Amino acid sequence: MTGQKQKSIGTTISQTYDPNHLLKSPPKPSEVTLELLLASQTHLGHTTSRWNPQNSRYIFGIREGVHIISLDVTAAYLRRAAKVVEEVARRGGLILFVGTRPGQKECVVRAAEMTKGYHVFERWIPGSLTNGQQILGNCEIKVVNALDQELTDYKQYISTTTNADAARPVLKPDLVICLNPVENEVLLHECGIHNIPTIGVIDTDADPTRVTYPIPANDDSLRSVQLIAGALGRAGEEGQRLRLMEAAKGKFTYTPVKEKDIKPSTEGEQ
């Protein structure tokens, strides 16, 4: 038997299941279909005894004592939230992804990398926003140009060791995306105090009024959370691409920081 005939013996596996497919290749918001939402188990809510009546408009029905979330509503709210993420990224805003449940670390980090944002996958430290000067006042800050290239000439003016920078305002996110709002009510409360818009995955037992842009979906399924985080990350990636494209043309989609706002005022008097 020749080698050519030996290669044709047996079966050929054309498609295989990859559990990390949503992490390696997240779909764009326009690519999220009802079939994909159904396969990711985003429609499964909690038992009827644990539901929040404020989520009645998101519920399609009941099956075997479990609330079923309407996938049409989920798809519509996901696209709306993705548009918000894209616009915030296009305007140079800071986006924070938060997911503190076990197994959410990878998708939180992946989404933050795509949006050039930040992530929290461990416990949220209370007061990080309301008392940010004490908790985050010593965090390193760098100055970049419109093309995200670091400008090292200004490093001496933003050093955290100088007395002039002791009262320097702490950077705050322009948008917070929380994948498990039930365990992060303190975070959402601090965002409300500072008028920071929030996006949250709202299961049938969660309070939809806690977030600005709710996404009705199953927050217990890791595939459901990966799908939503990946789609929002893709939206932020598109917003960053549009921002850099406009910056290359000399157009700003945001108000740039002036040099006098970085250097202390006493610099010119000496």
C-alpha positions as CSV (number, residue, x, y, z in Angstrom):
1,M,0.0,0.0,0.0
2,T,1.4,3.3,-1.0
3,G,1.8,6.3,1.3
4,Q,-0.8,8.3,-0.6
5,K,-3.4,5.6,0.1
6,Q,-2.4,5.3,3.7
7,K,-3.2,9.0,4.3
8,S,-6.7,8.5,3.1
9,I,-7.5,5.8,5.6
10,G,-9.6,6.7,8.6
11,T,-11.8,9.7,9.5
12,T,-11.0,13.4,9.2
13,I,-12.2,15.8,11.9
14,S,-13.3,19.0,10.2
15,Q,-14.6,20.9,13.2
16,T,-13.6,20.6,16.9
17,Y,-14.9,22.4,20.0
18,D,-12.6,24.9,21.5
19,P,-13.7,26.1,25.0
20,N,-11.5,29.2,24.6
21,H,-12.8,30.2,21.2
22,L,-14.7,33.2,22.6
23,L,-11.4,34.4,24.3
24,K,-9.2,33.9,21.2
25,S,-11.6,35.3,18.7
26,P,-14.4,37.3,20.3
27,P,-17.3,38.2,17.9
28,K,-18.1,41.7,16.9
29,P,-21.4,43.1,18.2
30,S,-22.9,42.8,14.7
31,E,-21.9,39.1,14.6
32,V,-23.8,38.2,17.8
33,T,-26.8,36.3,16.6
34,L,-29.7,34.7,18.5
35,E,-28.2,31.3,17.8
36,L,-24.9,32.3,19.4
37,L,-26.7,33.7,22.4
38,L,-28.7,30.5,22.8
39,A,-25.5,28.4,22.5
40,S,-23.8,30.5,25.2
41,Q,-26.8,29.9,27.6
42,T,-27.5,33.6,28.0
43,H,-31.2,32.9,28.1
44,L,-31.1,30.9,31.4
45,G,-32.2,32.9,34.4
46,H,-32.7,31.9,38.0
47,T,-35.6,30.1,39.7
48,T,-38.9,31.9,39.9
49,S,-38.5,32.2,43.7
50,R,-35.4,34.4,43.3
51,W,-36.5,36.8,40.6
52,N,-36.6,40.6,40.8
53,P,-39.9,41.9,39.6
54,Q,-38.2,44.8,37.9
55,N,-36.8,42.3,35.4
56,S,-40.3,41.3,34.2
57,R,-39.9,43.1,30.9
58,Y,-36.8,41.1,30.1
59,I,-38.3,37.7,30.8
60,F,-39.7,35.6,27.9
61,G,-41.4,32.9,30.0
62,I,-40.9,30.1,32.6
63,R,-39.7,26.6,32.0
64,E,-39.5,24.0,34.8
65,G,-39.4,26.7,37.4
66,V,-36.7,28.7,35.8
67,H,-37.1,32.1,34.2
68,I,-36.1,32.3,30.5
69,I,-34.6,35.6,29.3
70,S,-35.8,37.0,26.0
71,L,-32.8,36.8,23.6
72,D,-34.3,39.5,21.4
73,V,-34.1,41.9,24.3
74,T,-30.6,40.7,25.1
75,A,-29.3,41.2,21.6
76,A,-30.8,44.7,21.4
77,Y,-29.4,45.8,24.8
78,L,-26.0,44.3,24.0
79,R,-25.8,46.3,20.7
80,R,-26.8,49.5,22.6
81,A,-24.1,48.9,25.2
82,A,-21.5,48.1,22.5
83,K,-22.3,51.5,20.8
84,V,-21.7,53.2,24.1
85,V,-18.4,51.5,24.6
86,E,-17.3,52.3,21.0
87,E,-18.1,56.0,21.4
88,V,-16.3,56.3,24.8
89,A,-13.2,54.6,23.3
90,R,-13.4,56.9,20.2
91,R,-13.4,59.9,22.4
92,G,-10.4,58.7,24.4
93,G,-12.2,57.8,27.5
94,L,-11.0,55.4,30.2
95,I,-12.9,52.1,30.3
96,L,-12.8,49.8,33.3
97,F,-13.8,46.1,33.2
98,V,-14.7,44.4,36.4
99,G,-15.4,40.7,36.9
100,T,-14.6,39.3,40.3
101,R,-16.2,35.8,40.1
102,P,-14.0,32.7,39.6
103,G,-13.2,32.1,36.0
104,Q,-13.9,35.6,34.8
105,K,-10.2,36.8,35.0
106,E,-9.3,35.7,31.4
107,C,-12.2,37.4,29.7
108,V,-11.9,40.5,31.8
109,V,-8.2,40.9,30.9
110,R,-8.8,40.1,27.3
111,A,-11.6,42.7,26.9
112,A,-9.5,45.3,28.7
113,E,-6.6,44.7,26.3
114,M,-8.8,45.2,23.3
115,T,-10.2,48.5,24.5
116,K,-6.8,49.7,25.9
117,G,-8.6,50.0,29.2
118,Y,-8.2,48.7,32.8
119,H,-9.4,45.6,34.6
120,V,-10.3,44.4,38.1
121,F,-10.7,40.6,38.6
122,E,-10.2,40.5,42.3
123,R,-12.1,42.1,45.1
124,W,-13.1,45.7,44.5
125,I,-11.4,47.9,47.2
126,P,-14.1,50.1,48.7
127,G,-13.3,53.8,48.4
128,S,-11.2,53.5,45.2
129,L,-13.4,56.2,43.7
130,T,-14.8,58.1,46.6
131,N,-11.5,58.1,48.4
132,G,-9.2,57.7,45.4
133,Q,-6.6,60.2,46.5
134,Q,-5.6,58.0,49.5
135,I,-5.9,54.6,47.8
136,L,-4.8,55.4,44.2
137,G,-2.9,58.6,44.7
138,N,0.5,56.9,44.3
139,C,-0.3,55.1,41.0
140,E,2.0,55.9,38.1
141,I,0.7,58.2,35.4
142,K,2.3,58.7,32.0
143,V,1.8,61.3,29.3
144,V,1.2,60.2,25.8
145,N,0.5,62.0,22.5
146,A,-2.5,61.6,20.2
147,L,-1.0,58.4,18.8
148,D,-0.5,56.8,22.3
149,Q,3.3,57.4,22.2
150,E,4.7,58.1,25.6
151,L,6.3,61.6,26.1
152,T,9.1,61.1,28.6
153,D,9.9,64.8,28.9
154,Y,7.0,65.4,31.2
155,K,7.8,62.5,33.6
156,Q,9.4,64.9,36.1
157,Y,6.2,67.0,36.4
158,I,3.9,64.1,37.2
159,S,6.1,62.3,39.7
160,T,4.2,61.2,42.7
161,T,7.1,62.1,45.1
162,T,7.0,65.8,44.6
163,N,5.0,68.1,46.9
164,A,3.4,69.9,44.0
165,D,1.7,66.7,42.9
166,A,0.4,65.8,46.4
167,A,-3.1,67.1,45.5
168,R,-3.0,65.8,42.0
169,P,-6.5,64.5,41.0
170,V,-6.7,60.8,40.6
171,L,-7.7,59.5,37.2
172,K,-11.2,58.0,37.2
173,P,-12.9,55.8,34.6
174,D,-15.3,57.3,32.1
175,L,-17.2,54.0,31.8
176,V,-17.4,50.9,34.1
177,I,-18.4,47.5,32.7
178,C,-19.3,45.1,35.5
179,L,-19.9,41.4,34.7
180,N,-21.3,40.5,38.1
181,P,-23.2,43.5,39.6
182,V,-24.7,41.4,42.4
183,E,-21.3,41.1,44.2
184,N,-20.2,44.7,43.3
185,E,-22.9,46.9,44.7
186,V,-20.3,49.1,46.4
187,L,-18.6,49.7,43.1
188,L,-21.8,50.7,41.4
189,H,-22.7,53.0,44.4
190,E,-19.4,54.8,44.0
191,C,-20.0,55.2,40.3
192,G,-23.4,56.7,41.0
193,I,-21.9,59.2,43.4
194,H,-19.4,60.4,40.7
195,N,-21.9,60.2,37.8
196,I,-19.8,57.5,36.0
197,P,-22.0,55.5,33.6
198,T,-22.0,51.8,34.0
199,I,-22.8,48.7,32.0
200,G,-23.8,45.5,33.8
201,V,-24.9,41.9,33.1
202,I,-28.3,41.7,34.7
203,D,-29.6,38.3,35.6
204,T,-33.2,37.7,36.7
205,D,-32.3,38.1,40.4
206,A,-30.3,41.4,40.0
207,D,-31.5,45.0,40.3
208,P,-31.4,46.6,36.8
209,T,-31.6,50.1,38.3
210,R,-28.1,49.7,39.7
211,V,-26.5,50.2,36.3
212,T,-27.0,52.8,33.5
213,Y,-27.1,50.3,30.6
214,P,-28.3,46.9,31.7
215,I,-27.7,43.8,29.5
216,P,-30.2,41.1,30.5
217,A,-28.3,37.8,30.4
218,N,-27.2,34.8,32.4
219,D,-24.3,36.0,34.7
220,D,-23.6,32.5,36.0
221,S,-22.6,30.9,32.7
222,L,-18.9,31.6,31.9
223,R,-19.6,31.3,28.1
224,S,-22.4,33.9,28.5
225,V,-20.0,36.3,30.2
226,Q,-17.2,35.6,27.8
227,L,-19.5,36.4,24.8
228,I,-20.7,39.7,26.3
229,A,-17.3,40.8,27.4
230,G,-15.8,39.9,24.1
231,A,-18.4,41.7,22.1
232,L,-17.9,44.9,24.2
233,G,-14.2,44.5,23.9
234,R,-14.5,44.4,20.1
235,A,-16.6,47.5,20.2
236,G,-13.9,49.3,22.3
237,E,-11.3,48.1,19.9
238,E,-13.2,49.6,17.0
239,G,-13.5,52.9,18.9
240,Q,-9.7,53.0,19.5
241,R,-9.1,52.3,15.8
242,L,-11.3,55.2,14.8
243,R,-9.6,57.5,17.4
244,L,-6.1,56.7,16.1
245,M,-7.2,57.1,12.5
246,E,-8.6,60.6,13.2
247,A,-5.5,61.5,15.2
248,A,-3.3,60.5,12.2
249,K,-5.2,63.1,10.2
250,G,-4.7,65.8,12.9
251,K,-8.3,65.6,14.2
252,F,-9.1,65.2,17.8
253,T,-12.2,63.4,19.0
254,Y,-11.6,64.7,22.5
255,T,-10.2,67.8,24.3
256,P,-6.4,67.3,24.5
257,V,-4.5,68.3,27.7
258,K,-2.5,71.5,27.3
259,E,1.2,71.8,28.3
260,K,0.5,74.4,30.9
261,D,-1.9,71.9,32.7
262,I,1.0,69.5,33.1
263,K,3.9,71.8,34.1
264,P,3.5,73.7,37.4
265,S,2.7,77.4,37.1
266,T,5.9,78.3,39.0
267,E,8.0,76.9,36.3
268,G,7.9,80.1,34.2
269,E,8.3,82.5,37.1
270,Q,11.7,81.1,38.2
